[in-house]
Amino acid sequence: MSDPSGKIGVALYGSNGHQVQKRLVGHPRALLVAVAEMERAQLPAELRDRADIAHYDTLEPLLADPRVELVSLCSPRRRDQARHACVCLLAGKHVYAEKPCALTEEDLDALIATARRTGRRFHEMAGTAFEQPYLAMRQIVKSGTLGDIVQVFAQKSYPYHDRRPQDEDVDGGLTAQAGVHALRLVEHVAGQRITSIQAFETRRGNPVRGGELRMAASLLLRLQSGGVASVVVNYLNQAGMGRWGNEHLRIFGTRGFVEATDGGARTRLVVGDKDLGPLDTAGPAPDYFDRYLDSLRGGAPMPLSVEDELHPTRMTLRARQSARRNDE
């Protein structure tokens, strides 16, 4: 049963990640109708005291609410999230899930298969390539301006804080929780599908004695085109950086290169003997969640198939396996 206004009824499950509650304040196409495993104080002030928002203790009664059409998942333990997603899909709900949506390839395959079988739509919170300046870089690559892409470098650096879980089952761990952003830059921005991946991780720098949190990882990638890529991921960003995330992306082609550095604050395009300077990033960058909502109501399809959207996630899971083997 959808809302009489025609808005999509959205439920939030869990707060272990980037929930979409702020996006739902006054949203023209979506209405928050239920939450579970989330404190009332975690909702925006505009939603906190609304009597029509049901507050449930667990996922099961939330799924029984007929007003719920779409569930946004930030499961309390990421290890459980693929199972939660399948339960939601089997209950007839669409699902929008925090990354990584699964912690094993078997769970990822089961999730995709369940979405196909039920006819419900599943998407990960995978809009990295459609935010500026990465959308402008994606468009430059697709235009052929850089020629054949030969090499890509990507970096994702977050700060360490005491809330970082030492148990990777809680949030997926460094490579899957943070590294997936960098792999999306390689695949969804540079347009280079990854075919093989090797990873090395270290706990060095972890301030918790005997802690399991990996603090840094280096990844080497082989690309379907025959090109290569390298990725740096860590929890070593410092407050003096002035940005929560310190991302770098450099895409090298046979005719030129394009880059975004310092968390996307600086960009540059060089083609042949011409330094074309900063990119024009003023173009519209539609929100990924909004695109998802539009697609559910018969609007334009999502810019990526589910398989392409989730391929960087699949590669992060293989990278984690590689890192474990390299630790042996």
C-alpha positions in Angstrom: 0.0 0.0 0.0 1.7 3.2 -1.1 1.1 6.6 0.3 -2.0 8.4 -1.0 0.1 11.3 -2.1 2.0 9.0 -4.5 5.2 9.3 -2.5 7.3 6.1 -2.0 7.1 4.9 1.6 10.7 4.5 2.9 11.8 2.7 6.0 15.2 3.0 7.7 16.8 0.0 9.3 19.9 0.5 11.4 22.3 3.5 11.7 25.6 1.8 11.1 26.6 3.9 8.1 25.2 6.7 6.0 21.5 6.5 6.3 19.3 8.7 4.1 17.2 10.4 6.8 18.3 13.9 6.0 17.4 13.4 2.3 13.8 12.6 3.4 13.0 15.9 5.0 10.4 17.4 2.7 11.3 15.1 -0.1 8.9 15.5 -3.1 8.8 11.8 -4.0 9.5 9.9 -0.8 8.0 9.8 2.7 9.6 8.3 5.8 7.1 5.9 7.3 9.0 3.6 9.6 12.4 3.0 11.4 13.9 0.2 13.3 17.2 -0.2 15.2 17.5 3.5 15.2 17.2 6.0 18.1 14.7 8.8 17.6 17.4 11.3 18.3 19.2 10.1 15.1 16.4 11.5 13.0 16.4 15.1 11.8 14.5 17.4 14.1 11.8 17.8 11.4 11.1 14.1 11.5 11.7 13.3 15.2 8.2 13.8 16.6 6.1 12.9 13.6 3.3 10.7 14.8 2.9 8.9 11.4 6.5 7.4 11.6 6.4 4.0 13.2 9.2 3.0 15.5 9.9 -0.8 15.6 12.4 -2.7 17.6 13.4 -5.2 14.9 13.3 -5.7 11.1 10.4 -8.2 11.0 7.6 -5.9 12.2 9.0 -3.1 10.0 8.6 -5.4 7.0 5.1 -6.2 7.9 4.1 -2.5 7.7 2.2 -2.2 4.4 3.2 1.4 3.9 6.9 0.4 3.5 7.9 0.1 -0.2 11.7 0.6 0.1 14.0 -0.2 3.0 17.3 1.7 3.4 19.7 -0.7 5.2 22.5 0.2 7.5 22.5 -3.1 9.4 24.0 -3.0 12.9 26.5 -5.7 11.8 27.6 -5.6 8.1 28.1 -9.3 8.2 24.3 -9.7 8.5 23.3 -7.1 5.8 23.2 -9.4 2.8 20.8 -11.7 4.7 18.7 -8.7 5.8 18.6 -7.5 2.2 17.3 -10.9 1.0 14.7 -10.9 3.7 13.5 -7.5 2.6 13.4 -8.5 -1.0 11.4 -11.6 -0.2 9.0 -9.5 1.7 8.3 -7.5 -1.4 10.4 -4.5 -0.6 12.9 -2.6 -2.7 16.3 -2.2 -0.9 18.9 0.5 -0.8 22.0 -0.7 1.1 25.1 0.8 2.7 28.4 -0.5 1.4 29.6 -3.1 1.4 26.3 -4.7 0.9 27.8 -8.2 1.5 31.0 -9.6 3.0 31.4 -12.7 0.8 30.9 -13.3 -2.9 28.5 -16.1 -2.1 26.3 -13.6 -0.2 26.6 -11.1 -3.0 25.5 -13.6 -5.6 22.6 -14.7 -3.4 21.5 -11.1 -3.0 21.6 -10.4 -6.8 19.7 -13.7 -7.5 17.0 -12.9 -4.9 16.4 -9.5 -6.5 16.0 -11.1 -9.9 13.7 -13.8 -8.5 11.5 -11.4 -6.6 11.4 -8.6 -9.2 12.2 -6.1 -6.5 15.0 -3.5 -7.1 18.2 -3.6 -5.2 20.9 -0.9 -5.2 23.9 -0.2 -3.1 24.7 3.4 -2.0 27.1 3.6 -5.0 26.8 7.2 -6.2 30.5 8.1 -6.0 31.0 8.5 -9.8 27.9 10.7 -10.1 29.1 13.4 -7.7 31.4 16.3 -8.7 34.2 16.5 -9.7 34.0 12.8 -10.6 31.0 13.1 -12.9 32.9 15.7 -15.0 35.9 13.3 -15.1 33.6 10.4 -16.1 32.2 12.5 -19.0 35.7 13.4 -20.2 36.7 9.7 -20.2 33.6 8.8 -22.1 34.2 11.5 -24.7 37.5 9.9 -25.7 39.5 13.1 -25.0 42.2 11.1 -23.1 42.5 8.4 -25.8 43.0 4.9 -24.6 43.2 4.6 -20.8 46.4 2.9 -19.8 46.8 3.5 -16.1 44.7 4.7 -13.1 45.7 5.8 -9.6 43.1 6.2 -6.9 43.4 7.0 -3.2 40.8 6.9 -0.4 42.0 8.1 3.0 39.8 8.6 6.1 40.8 9.6 9.6 41.1 7.2 12.4 38.8 7.6 15.5 38.1 5.5 18.5 34.7 4.4 17.1 36.3 2.5 14.3 35.5 -1.1 15.0 38.3 -3.6 15.5 35.9 -6.3 14.3 35.5 -6.2 10.5 32.2 -7.9 10.7 30.8 -4.6 12.1 31.5 -2.4 9.1 33.4 -4.5 6.6 36.9 -3.3 7.4 39.2 -0.9 5.7 39.4 -2.5 2.2 35.7 -3.1 1.8 34.4 -0.1 3.8 36.7 2.5 2.4 38.5 0.9 -0.5 35.3 0.3 -2.4 35.1 4.1 -3.1 38.5 3.9 -4.8 37.5 0.9 -6.9 34.4 2.7 -8.0 36.6 5.5 -9.2 38.5 3.1 -11.3 35.4 1.3 -12.7 32.7 3.9 -12.8 34.7 7.1 -13.5 37.7 5.8 -15.4 35.5 3.2 -17.1 38.0 0.4 -16.5 36.6 -3.0 -15.4 38.9 -4.8 -13.0 39.7 -8.4 -13.9 42.2 -9.3 -11.1 43.3 -7.8 -7.9 46.1 -8.3 -5.3 46.1 -6.6 -1.9 48.4 -6.1 1.0 47.1 -4.8 4.3 48.8 -3.7 7.6 47.7 -3.2 11.2 50.7 -1.0 11.7 49.6 2.3 13.3 46.6 0.7 15.0 46.6 2.4 18.5 44.7 -0.5 20.1 47.2 -3.1 21.3 46.3 -6.5 19.6 43.6 -4.8 17.6 42.4 -6.3 14.3 41.7 -3.1 12.5 43.7 -2.7 9.3 45.1 0.8 9.0 46.4 0.8 5.5 46.2 -1.2 2.3 47.8 -1.2 -1.1 46.1 -2.8 -4.1 47.3 -3.7 -7.6 44.8 -4.1 -10.3 44.7 -5.6 -13.8 42.1 -4.0 -16.1 40.0 -5.7 -18.8 41.4 -3.3 -21.4 45.0 -4.5 -20.7 45.8 -1.5 -18.6 46.8 -1.4 -14.9 45.8 0.5 -11.8 46.9 1.0 -8.2 44.9 2.0 -5.2 46.0 3.4 -1.8 43.5 3.1 1.2 44.1 4.1 4.8 42.7 5.5 8.0 45.6 8.0 8.2 43.9 11.2 7.1 44.7 14.1 9.5 42.5 16.9 10.8 44.8 19.5 9.2 43.7 18.2 5.8 40.4 20.1 6.4 38.3 17.3 4.7 36.9 14.1 6.1 37.9 12.2 3.0 41.3 12.7 1.2 40.7 11.3 -2.3 42.9 11.4 -5.3 42.1 10.2 -8.8 44.5 10.3 -11.7 43.5 8.8 -15.1 46.3 8.5 -17.7 45.5 8.0 -21.4 47.4 8.0 -24.6 46.4 11.6 -25.4 46.2 13.2 -22.0 45.5 12.9 -18.3 42.8 14.2 -15.9 43.1 14.4 -12.1 41.2 15.4 -9.0 43.3 15.8 -5.8 42.9 16.9 -2.2 39.5 15.4 -1.7 38.3 16.7 -5.1 39.2 20.3 -4.3 41.6 20.6 -7.2 41.2 19.3 -10.7 43.3 19.5 -13.9 43.0 18.3 -17.5 46.1 18.1 -19.7 45.8 17.0 -23.4 48.9 16.8 -25.5 50.8 20.1 -25.1 47.8 22.0 -23.6 47.2 22.4 -19.9 43.5 23.0 -19.9 43.4 23.8 -16.2 40.6 23.0 -13.8 37.5 21.1 -14.9 34.1 22.7 -15.2 32.2 21.0 -12.4 29.2 23.3 -12.4 27.1 20.8 -14.3 24.2 19.1 -12.5 25.0 16.0 -10.5 21.7 14.3 -9.7 21.6 12.5 -6.3 21.9 8.8 -6.6 19.1 8.1 -4.2 16.9 10.5 -6.2 17.7 8.6 -9.3 16.7 5.4 -7.6 13.4 6.8 -6.5 12.7 8.1 -10.0 13.5 4.7 -11.5 11.0 3.1 -9.2 8.3 5.4 -10.5 9.0 4.7 -14.1 11.5 7.5 -14.7 14.9 7.1 -16.3 16.6 3.8 -15.6 19.6 3.8 -13.2 22.9 4.7 -14.9 24.5 1.4 -13.9 23.2 -2.1 -14.1 23.1 -3.9 -10.7 26.0 -6.1 -11.9 28.1 -3.2 -12.9 27.2 -1.2 -9.8 28.3 -4.1 -7.6 31.4 -5.2 -9.4 33.7 -2.9 -7.4 32.2 -4.4 -4.3 32.9 -7.9 -5.6 36.5 -6.8 -6.3 36.9 -5.5 -2.7 35.8 -8.9 -1.4 38.5 -10.6 -3.6 41.0 -8.0 -2.4 40.2 -9.0 1.2 40.8 -12.6 0.4 44.1 -11.7 -1.4 45.3 -9.8 1.7 44.5 -12.7 4.0 46.5 -15.0 1.7 49.4 -12.6 1.6 49.4 -12.4 5.4 50.0 -16.2 5.6 
